[in-house]
Amino acid sequence: MEEQQNITLFDEIKNFEVPQLKSIADLNGVSVDMKIECEKSSQFPYKYLQIDNIRYKIPNSVIKQMKDILELNPKVRAFKVKKTGSGIKTTYTTIPIQ
């Protein structure tokens, strides 16, 4: 069992870092072999890739597009995701890359 450290609120505030959450579209490309994780404790659970302590959220619509592409061509090993719009008008285009 992990031992709890006695730290002050001041130290906690000073050392606090807001977790960075970006979009999978911020990456130049992703391999189908990359490990995904799931954030279940959030009000809105989501899947993500973690690279250098930065989480890259993967919308379900992107996973669906990747699935459709892989059904047509199972040899695809990587994708690039393009994001357009913002808020509820955000759309993603998933492009297979070599």
Secondary structure, DSSP 8 states (H G I E B T S, - for coil): --------HHHHHHH-----EEEGGGSS-EETTS--EEE-SSSS-EEEEEETTEEEEE-HHHHHHHHHHHHH-TT--EEEEEEES-GGG-EEEEEEE-
